[in-house]
Amino acid sequence: MSDEYKYKAFISYSHADEKWAGWLHRALESYQPPKHLIGTTTPMGVVPNKVAPVFRDRDELASSTDLGADLTAALAASACQIVICSMSAATSHWVNEEILAFKRLGRSNRIFSLIIDGEPYASGSPESERFECFPPALRFKLGADGELSDVPAEPIAADARPGKDGKNNAKIKLLAGILGVGFDDLRQRELQRRHRRLAIITGAAVAGMVIAIGLAATAIIARNEADRQRVRAEQETETARRTADFMIGLFQVSDPGEARGKTITAREILIKGAGRIEEELAGEPVIQASLMTTMGQVFTGLGLYGDSRELLENALTRRRESRETSASDMNESLSSLAHVLTLQADYEQAEKLYREAIDNLEQADAVHTQEYIDNIAGLAELYYQTGQYEQAEPLLRQVLDERQRLLDPDDPEVADAMEELGMNMFDQGRYEEAEQLVRGALTLRIGSMGSEPHPQISENQSNLAMVLQILGRIDEAEALYKQALAMDRKLHTGQHPDIAFDLTNLGLVYQAKGDLETAAQMYREAMAMQTELLGEQHPEVARLWNNLAYVHYYAGDLPAALDEMRKSIAIWRQTHGDEHPEIAGSLSTLGRWLAETGEITESERLLREALAQQQKLLEPNHENTALTRMSLADLLIRDGRPQEALELATAALQSFRQTLGDDHWFTLMGQSVYGSALGATGREDEGEELLLVSYQRLDADDNAAPVAVKQALQRLTEFYEATGNAEQAGKFREVIEKDFGA
């Protein structure tokens, strides 16, 4: 490439695509052409040893009518122009002006395009015009007068969209164009580089083997140094050999008869191997700690948290005692153990470990590293588990911002951060934001991983289904849950937390559809699995007792429902104390059910306790808070306190409308209670109309729980009885008896 230009390339882009511009800028300037090409002459000039500098406009353009002297000069000083093409770029005045300015320099053949979204030439049809990704200056050639003609141009484009060239191939195509070489000349070298990187990743998975092998290589290089260095290198080589021998021997079965006709599982091999660490590597605390940490992480992945915790605690102890422990190894032990403790609901100790890891990294001025962000993400997960949703939100936003800055846009860890933030929005009752983020994360994953079974994809599908379910889109949710379960059964054999979660989620769908028998079957299977894996006193077990309670309630077995709900609350209080959103929700439900038994005083006490917690812990318009307000209003109407009931019902209905919209069956339920409160305060005409409309719409809504329809009918009956209209009251009582048997 000729040295007559100051810049190897000029990146033109819409500021809506700034993250892509940042990635491309870093990718180009960090690229080193193959040695055998450097110095050769191509149509683009002499191939340099690096593709730098590359000009990227980092600031918003001033609101003027021309590009300005600085940008015009930068364009003139650039050998090539790269246009990031998207629907935003296609409508950007400044991107178009930059292309025109570069073409007027006589360099149309040096313009390269990177397509990231939209469709090329979609503007040819009115129906698809909004999807155009090429700015006009790319689509048409310049005329003799220096203005755009109507003669179509043929832009040179690399396509980074999913299913096209892909991000990496698109980068290589651009580099091939900039350098004036063949795509295969660069692609073959890139494949070799990636194979080496994969080999390193594979080695790292075997308990610190990369470090040990790297040290062995250092021994070879240093063989001519002083005796002390040689001795040390030989010791490190021996450590590497012993580590490799241990890991290879771990998976060798010396006596096939030990299996006794059965398959020896990975768990059995790992448990035996864990027992050998103490004996065979005595006096090697660094290697012991590394092996224990890796095995502990494997046990975590298998859902065997007790085995994992023991190994990770032993590893941390050794690393604290050893003077040879690096900061990175200490962080690995702290964060790995904190993660397992969070899964076991030992939140207090987990938070201490996360805080220690974060403090260590801050003291080392490592706040913009992947290690630091991973610990922030772990702490945010802990806050989710303890119901501190608002405290988790800024941490999750920090994680997403940092990962988008540090990583490629389609990196799986960016998708992780996006999904976690989306689920935080879900926890706070901000469902539209939640769907956008969680769906975006799933799109990123499938685009980068494909559709083959993967735990991250199945989890993402389940989370999106959860959001869709609360939005009333039950069929979409069911399809996603089934896909996730099928994927997880392929990924895991036997008992595993992911399979238990899938069963639980499907149970919720069947419950919503009224198939209570199948729902109960799903919950019991999940509970047996979770109890075996986590023990009886665990939040996931508490959630399953809660779900079974609802099944029995909907089936008409109120005593069983009350008993199971109390079991759920007891577990929550044992693991989380007296205040938590889950506890508040369960107290609200228990209070509502007790009202049906006539225990008004206890019902009111529980509902007010639940409401106080929810007002403290949740967003003001959260639907759980609205449900409690609605239930308390319902109770007060029946107890002859209509004015306070009206205030509560009004607030509940406003919250439902704001978070769920006018058509959700929760909103219709709230409208029914509001109508009842209006009638009780003397506004009978308004109340009657709302009671009738809400019942009719609930009855026609396939997603509405049958109990909600029954309660709407009961309110109508009570309204007509209170207003002396015995005929109408009798009519609706007959409907209740016919449809619900009571």
Secondary structure, 3 states (H helix, E strand, C coil): CCCCCCECEEEECCHHHHHHHHHHHHHHHCCCCCCCCCCCEECCEECCCCCCCEEECCCCCCCCCCCCHHHHHHHHCECCEEEEECHHHHCCHHHHHHHHHHHCCCCHHHEEEEECCCECCHHHCCCCHHHECCCHHHHEEECCCCCEEEEECCCEEEECCCCCCCHHHHHHHHHHHHHCCCHHHHHHHHHHHHHHHHHHHHHHCCCCHHHHHHHHHHHHHCCCCCHHHHHHHHHHHHHHHHHHHHHHHHCCCCCHHHHCCCCCCHHHHHHHHHHHHHHHCCCCHHHHHHHHHHHHHHHHHCCCHHHHHHHHHHHHHHHHHCCCCCHHHHHHHHHHHHHHHHHCCCHHHHHHHHHHHHHHHHHCCCCCCHHHHHHHHHHHHHHHHCCCHHHHHHHHHHHHHHHHHHCCCCCHHHHHHHHHHHHHHHHCCCHHHHHHHHHHHHHHHHHHHCCCCCHHHHHHHHHHHHHHHHCCCHHHHHHHHHHHHHHHHHHCCCCCHHHHHHHHHHHHHHHHHCCHHHHHHHHHHHHHHHHHHHCCCCHHHHHHHHHHHHHHHHCCCHHHHHHHHHHHHHHHHHHHCCCCHHHHHHHHHHHHHHHHCCCHHHHHHHHHHHHHHHHHHCCCCCHHHHHHHHHHHHHHHHCCCHHHHHHHHHHHHHHHHHHHCCCCHHHHHHHHHHHHHHHHCCCHHHHHHHHHHHHHHHHHCCCCCHHHHHHHHHHHHHHHHHCCCHHHHHHHHHHHHHHHCC
